[in-house]
Amino acid sequence: MSSLKEATIRLDHIAYRVKDRWKTANFFINAFGYKVQTEFDLKFPDGTTAQCIALEPSERTNAKQAGWICKSFIENIPEPTTYHMAPEIFVSDGSPDSIVGQWVARRDGIGGIHHLAYQVDSVTDTMREWKEKGYAEFSSAEPMRCPGLTQVFSCPSLLTGVIYELIERGEYGFCRDNVKALMQSSKDFAH
């Protein structure tokens, strides 16, 4: 395994849990030019629900920009320049007694950033390295997998207080089954 210093790592998405997902989504749409990628509802075994919206930045123009890394030719520079596009935004709200609703209630009913997701070359290798180095514990022993998508949450970091998601993806956006499993894996986090 290559060291993380040599690996590809970039901010993939920022996830918000909020009181009103559409008010928050419209802020990102109107202020930053984001577009709705997908919207879906989740129902949990206890009967509670969460509603989700995934937003993509306006720079994304086609599915061939997997990983959201583009090469751009700049005048007078012979080599292509690599840059990362803005991260996706994921916004959810939920019924008052749901995983999301309870999380928002603990934040004075406003909510906020739930986690930062970083795209990595290998979720499994990065999990192992982070555990070995004492960087993080994880909300599940194994990552969640959908075709073309692998994800896991860290527990809230003792170094930063932030929940990190490690994500490995091709052209796939968000997977409803993974989102549900990730939410359930983090339901007991105190913050």
N, C-alpha and C positions, 0 to 999 in steps of 0.2 A: 504494500500500500504506500502511495506517496504521502508525504507529510501534508498537513492542511495548508501550509504556506504555498505549496505548489499546486494545490487543487483549485478547481473553479468553485468559487463561493460568491453568491450575490443575493441581495435582498429580493426575494421572490414576491412576497405579498405582506401586507399589514392587515391584521384582522381586528375588527372593532365589534364589540358587543354593546348595543345601545338600546335606548327606550323605543325609538321610532326609526326603523331601518330606512324607510323611504326619505325621511327628512335628512338623514345623514348621507344617504346615497346621492340625493339631489344636490347637496353641498359639493360633493366631489365631482358630480357631473357639470354643474354650473360654474364652479370656481376653478376647476383644473382640467375640464374637458374629458373626463372619463366617460366611458360608454358601458351600458349594461351588457355583460357577457352571458350571464345566465341567472335565473332565479328559481329557487326550489324551497319546498317545505319539508320539514323532518318531523316524524312522530316517534316519540320514545315509548318504551314498553310500559311506563307508568301513565301513559295517556297525555303527557305534556307535549308541547310542540315548540319548534323553533322555525323561523322563517329566515331565508338567506338570500343575499344578492351578491354576485361576484361582478366586479367592475374591472374593465381593462383600460389601460392608458390609450390615448388617441394615437400614439405612435404605432401601435400594433396594426399592421395592415394586412398580414396574411399568415397562414399557418406555417409557412416555411421559416418563420422567425422563431423557431423552437428555442426555448430558453431565453427568449427576449434579448438575445445578443445580436447586434447588427454590425455589419461592416460598412463603413461609409468612406467614400473617396473625397478628400478635401483638396481643394485647389492647391497646386504646388507641392503636395505631399504625395510621393509615388506609392507608398504603401497604404493599404486600407487601415483605417483607425477603428478599433473595436470600442464600442461603448454599450452600456447597459441602459435599457429603457426604464421608465418609471415602473415601480412595482404595481402589481394588481392590488386591488382593495377588496376585502371581503367584509361584508356587513351583515350582522344577524341581530334579531330581536326574538323574543319568545314570550310564551304565556308566563304570568307572574310566578308560578311554581316550577317552571322549567329550569334546566341547567343554565340557560342564558338569562332568563328572567331573574333568577336568584343572584347571579353574578352581577347584573346591572343594579339590583336593589342594594347590594352591599357597597355600591359606589354612589350612594345618595340618589339613586334612580336615574343617573345620567349615563353610566357605563364608561367606556373608554377603550383604549387599545388592550386587547386580550393577549395577543402574541405577535411576535415578529417571525416571519418564515424566511429561512435562508435555503436557497437551492444549492445542493452539494452534489458531487460526483457519485457518491455512494452513501446512502443513509446508514446502512449497516456498518460500514467501515468508520464513518464519522461517530456513530453511537459508541462503538468500541473504543475509539481513540478518546472521546470525551470522558467516558467512564474511567479509563486507565489514568488519565491526567487529572481526574477529580473535578472536571468542569461542570458536570451535570449528572443527575439521575433522570430517568425517563418515566413517563406515565404508563408505559407498557413495556413488556420484555421484548417484544418484536414490533417492527413497524407495521402500519396498516398498508395494504396493497390493493390497488385496482389496476387494470391493464394500463400500462404506461405511466403509473403514478405510485410512488412510495412515500409515506409520511410518518412522522412520529413527533410527539410533544415532549419537551423536557419538563421536568417539574420546575416550579419557579426557582430561578437561579439564586443561589446563596451569594453570588458575586454582584448581581445587578438587580435582582428582584423580578426579572423579566422571564416570561415563558417563551422558549424558543421552539420553533418548529423546524425540523430538518425535512427537506423535500427534494425528491429526485423525480424529474418529469421530462417527458418528451414534449409532444405537441398538446397533450391533454390538459384541460383546464382544471376544474374541480370535480371530484367524484362524491356524489351524495353519500354513498356507504362509508367512505373514509371520513367525511366531515362528521357524520353521526358517531362513528367509532371514536374519533378524536375528542369530540365533545364529551362523550361518556367517559373516556379515559381521564379527563381532567376535571370531572364534576366535584371532586373533593378538595380541589386546590383552594386554599384560604383566600387567595387574592387573584 
